[in-house]
């Protein structure tokens, strides 16, 4: 199907016997490869006309507004920290070693912990800083307060070397609030405001049965329950049960911008992505605790000492003493419950002590229940352990409305990964993925309304499977209403020949524009412009939507 799909889509510009044959070969859900051509051969998606606005629909199909992703909704540039006062850690009274000869974890952590309440910038000049998780700490360097920036002189100049062999569920940077923050995914709080109508599609306004106690500026979670109705709705009957709720409840973190007492309607900062039904007990709950904000990591390289033992197999993460177990769920940067923050120009590097080519132990950057975080200009490569259990993922979206842009990933298990029902509104744009063991994918538990935009795939591919039957409970239905926009394929992966994008989403999914030598698509979703991405207008859906929204403010 994939080979035929791509070949038929190329060069067919008019109706007739050839077009009829093409339509006969393509599933009915995918009969949208008729594009709006212009005199200069540029074309637009039928779902994205020149006068597009959020809510535009064709035959029930629509594109989400992805423009809210990233630092402060994309409305502010990342801070210029070079213009801010900074602590030079190599100067008196700190005198942190930057030759790599001494472990400087304790000294760097003390500087982080002793920053004033308003935070500050910690500057690591050119050199090598050797660190390792201390005692039972999950991170070598731990950030638990807002307004803290760690800045180097740039990747390839400032090196942070993690010198620990045992990294089981440990990280080089662990960023998380000191006090617990809850997105109320398991309904911990009894105080709730019920929605008074269903919201199957995106909406910025939510009507409630009561608004008493809610105020403008409140941070809230809009969630549902994993009822049998929800299980049936997403096609997981017989695979999930209502008791298996962790990571399988929608939980939209939003801020109330206005309240209409007459209609009991709240207006949100970002639209919900839909699939909210009264039958699933959809309701508003308070966010508990305080998210971190204005955290910045920028301008350095991270490398991790390899484990010299054996045990790289798929299930070896379960066996103590193996590479898999010692690397299990470790990360270069593990960021949770953080918003309006950034990771900029952070690269991985190969430590000289490593006899192999490995840069990292398992995962790269993980964004967990975080939102409005920008990851920009990063380059992550060559994790040591790529077995099962959530290992070897170089960039992970498990949050909302985060932005990964202008970045590179090489030789992960999944180079870019999106997963869980918490993952909505995320954008990955202008990034390169190469030589992933498996595809960059929508991974598990029904992620709604995310975007892969202007991706380049070299010996790699992108994927949204209809069903992933692995794990317990099974990963199941992976995605709905997610978009692959303008994908460029340089080379197919050897074990996934003739497919650069595979998309079989629940309900509607979208593959719009592919190009390059490797351009073929395997999809039962809405598909346009296979092999014609070079002339797709706009080139970037995210950039165009952001420009439209900012112009309308």
Buried (B, 14 or more C-beta within 10 A) or exposed (E): BBEBBBBBBEEBEEEEEEBEEBBEEBBEBBEBBBBBEEEEEBBBBBBBEEEBEBEBEBEEBBBBBBBBBBBBBBEEEBBEBEEEEBBEBBEEEBEBBBEBEEBBBEBBBEBBEEBEEEBBBBBBBBBBBBBBBBEEBBBBBBBBBBBBBBBBBBBBBBBBBBBBBEBBEBBBBBBBBEEEBBBBBEBEEEEBBEBBEBBEBBBBBBBBEEBEEBEEEBBBBBBBBBBEBBBEBBBBEEBBEEEBBEBBBBBBBBBBBEBEEEEBBBBBBBBBBBBBBBEBBBBBBBBBBBBBBBBBBBBBBBBBBBBEBEBBBEEBBBEEEBBBBBBBBBBBBBBBBBBBBBBBBBBBBBBEEBEEEBBBBBBBBBBBBBBBBBBBBBBBBBBBBBBBBBBBBBBBBBBBBBBBBBBBBBBBBBBBBBBBBBBBBBBBBBBBBBBBBBBBBBBBBBBBBBBBBBBBBBBBBBBBBBBBEEBEBBBBBBBBBBBBBBBBBBBBBEEBEBBBBBBBBBBBBBBBBBBBEBBBBBBBBBBBBBBBBBBBBBBBBBBBBBBBBEEEE
